[in-house]
Amino acid sequence: MLVSDYLVERAKRVSRYAPPPRYMDLNLYMEQIEKGSTPFTPAINLLQSLDGALERILRIGVERNIEIHRERAETLYRSMETPLIAP
């Protein structure tokens, strides 16, 4: 579990006395997770993007994916070392 048992219990106690905004209600999320669901409609575009990214990683391989990101990060960092406008 990504959330400690202490936090779950604390959230239950707090929400009884001062209910949080609905979208921030940890108890609501925990109840729905136990049912294998989500409290709100998930962002479908995010799920589709995740699916596409995972398909790509499986197609090119995890190591190649890491290498591509490393290369892009190095390119970005080098570009930040060079001034965009000459003094």
HUTA-V545686 format. One record per residue. N is the residue number from 1. RES is the residue in one small letter. SS is DSSP state (helix for helix, strand for strand, loop for the rest). PHI is phi in radians with two decimals (* if undefined). OMEGA is omega in radians with two decimals (* if undefined). Layout:
BEGIN
n->{N;N}
res->{RES;RES}
ss->{SS;SS}
phi->{PHI;PHI}
omega->{OMEGA;OMEGA}
END
This chain:
BEGIN
n->{1;2;3;4;5;6;7;8;9;10;11;12;13;14;15;16;17;18;19;20;21;22;23;24;25;26;27;28;29;30;31;32;33;34;35;36;37;38;39;40;41;42;43;44;45;46;47;48;49;50;51;52;53;54;55;56;57;58;59;60;61;62;63;64;65;66;67;68;69;70;71;72;73;74;75;76;77;78;79;80;81;82;83;84;85;86;87}
res->{m;l;v;s;d;y;l;v;e;r;a;k;r;v;s;r;y;a;p;p;p;r;y;m;d;l;n;l;y;m;e;q;i;e;k;g;s;t;p;f;t;p;a;i;n;l;l;q;s;l;d;g;a;l;e;r;i;l;r;i;g;v;e;r;n;i;e;i;h;r;e;r;a;e;t;l;y;r;s;m;e;t;p;l;i;a;p}
ss->{loop;loop;loop;loop;helix;helix;helix;helix;helix;helix;helix;helix;helix;helix;helix;helix;helix;loop;loop;loop;loop;helix;helix;helix;loop;helix;helix;helix;helix;helix;helix;helix;helix;helix;loop;loop;loop;loop;loop;loop;loop;loop;loop;helix;helix;helix;helix;helix;helix;helix;helix;helix;helix;helix;helix;helix;helix;helix;helix;helix;loop;helix;helix;helix;helix;helix;helix;helix;helix;helix;helix;helix;helix;helix;helix;helix;helix;helix;helix;helix;helix;loop;loop;loop;loop;loop;loop}
phi->{*;-1.46;-2.02;-1.18;-1.03;-1.03;-1.13;-1.08;-1.12;-1.10;-1.11;-1.10;-1.15;-1.13;-1.19;-1.18;-1.70;-2.49;-0.98;-1.34;-0.98;-0.92;-1.26;-1.94;-1.42;-1.05;-1.06;-1.06;-1.10;-1.10;-1.07;-1.24;-1.08;-1.07;-1.55;1.33;-2.32;-2.21;-1.27;-2.35;-1.10;-1.20;-1.27;-1.05;-1.08;-1.22;-1.16;-1.16;-1.14;-1.07;-1.04;-1.12;-1.14;-1.17;-1.05;-1.10;-1.07;-1.14;-1.22;-1.68;1.69;-1.10;-1.08;-1.15;-1.06;-1.10;-1.06;-1.05;-1.16;-1.11;-1.07;-1.15;-1.12;-1.07;-1.07;-1.09;-1.09;-1.10;-1.15;-1.41;-1.36;-1.64;-1.11;-1.32;-2.13;-1.20;-1.18}
omega->{-3.13;-3.12;-3.11;3.09;3.12;-3.12;3.12;3.13;3.13;3.13;3.10;3.14;-3.10;-3.05;3.06;-3.06;-3.12;-3.08;3.13;3.02;-3.01;-3.10;3.14;-3.08;-3.13;3.13;3.13;3.11;-3.10;3.12;-3.11;3.10;3.11;3.11;-3.11;-3.08;3.04;-3.10;-3.11;3.10;3.14;3.10;-3.05;3.14;3.10;3.11;3.10;3.11;3.09;3.12;3.13;3.14;3.13;3.07;3.14;3.13;3.11;-3.12;-3.06;-3.14;-3.09;-3.10;3.13;3.11;3.10;3.13;3.12;-3.13;3.10;3.12;-3.14;3.11;3.12;3.10;3.12;-3.12;3.11;-3.12;-3.14;3.09;-3.11;3.12;3.12;-3.12;3.12;-3.14;*}
END
